[in-house]
Amino acid sequence: MRTVLGARLSVVTGEFLTFGTDEVLNRVDGNPRIALLGPVLNYEETRALVEGLSERYPGVGLIVVREQRSDLEDWVDELALHAVLSPAATDETTMELIDRLSAWLISTGHAQESDFEIQDVPVTEFAPTSEPDPESFEALLLGDQEEEEPESFEPFEYDPLTEAEPDRAWAFPPLDAGSPTEAIAVVAPKGGQGKTTIAINLATGLAEVAQNSVVLVDADLQFGDISAALGLTPERTIVDAASADAGDELVLKTTLTHHPDGFFVVASAPSPDLGDTVDPRALGALVERLRAYFRYVVVDTTPGLGEHTLVALEHVTDAIFVTNMGVPSLRALRTEFELLSTIGLMPANRLVVLNQADRQSGLSIRDAENIIGAPIDVEVPRSSAVLLASNRGVPLIHDDVRDPAAKAIRSIVMRVAPDAFPKRSRIHRRRRSNEPE
């Protein structure tokens, strides 16, 4: 952008969003006439900047820089955007778009020719919007889109609620006598399949309908990273939770770490050496103890079928198997299925998730099913929003609710708990640790 626009470009980097929208707006120079947003902003961040810049700089032209994904049409419909630009657009395409938008702003009285002279007001990258008439500028908007099948649930917005300090005098929510409890193991034949992402978001979604009655167990004893992905600093870990002393309810409580979204975490061992001290049978006993207190127990397992994973599968009611579009991963999952069937450990309730699905991989969904030898239940598309949410320390389904991957993961939650239909009052976005009060 600096090469294309030179002195006309003013940049506000995304790091300032950590401190809120006002901090970004306060760093916008002059009176920008065109602003570019993206490409890594989520919907809520984009909306906040759109509203803030529209108020401060009436008539500013807005270009959102974003991949052409299935949710992009929602953005165009619901935000006051002038144009959409691909992150991979050539310099010529970028300049043509900016020139055409400049000419339109001048013709409609939103800007003057002098606004676009180099010595005057710059174009601001990472800034936002106006009150455009999309139809009068339709040549700049997205081309015709194919009609998509309706989603299983309508898109929604959530309120970023202020994070409250957890009540340290909490108690396990009482379970009615005879109430069913479910334990779900999230399993993958190899590392890097997105197993932990699925486990974190499953626990988050279940907590919306079972507040403080969901526990997420990081049973990847070698390199579990749930605490890091959620921005938690646990005082106790699974080494403590699986010990004989934790058979007492009061002691077990001290081994759990509370997450602001209404669920608890049993953190992984702080080192592989300590992880090796956890006996597989102790892990199974821990799952059973947790089922006595929690409506849902989600177990993120070690990749493959080691002894700890096999024991976890013995003590769960459901299993979610995660793989990606790679042939080695698909074949490994088939081998895993064959072994579990042979030894009688295949859970009765099984869900197969094809993660990081990409139509450019050279394989179709049917190809993947033929390799696995089983149908795929949920397809989660590849999305940059997954990594962004992890880096923010926020579960994806609360960070970018309109993202296609978030919607697919939400469908996994609803398969486990059909009443986990998203409602604004249930969604609690966790404030990042360095956000101001």
Secondary structure, 3 states (H helix, E strand, C coil): CHHHHHHHEEECCHHHHHHCHHHHHHCCCCCCCEEEECCCCCHHHHHHHHHHHHHHCCCCEEEEECCCCCCHHHHHHHCCCCEEECCCCCHHHHHHHHHHHHHHHHHCCCCCHHHHCCCCCCEEECCCCCCCCHHHHHHHCCCCCCCCCCCCCCCCCCCCCCCCCCCCCCCCCCCCCCCCCEEEEEECCCCCCCHHHHHHHHHHHHHCCCCCCEEEEEECCCCCCHHHHCCCCCCCCHHHHCCHHHHCHHHHHHCCEEECCCEEEECCCCCHHHHCCCCHHHHHHHHHHHHCCCCEEEEEECCCCCHHHHHHHHCCCEEEEEECCCHHHHHHHHHHHHHHHHHCCCCCEEEEEEEEECHHHCCCHHHHHHHHCCCCCEEEECCHHHHHHHHHCCCHHHHCCCCHHHHHHHHHHHHHCCCCCCCHHHCCCCCCCCCCC
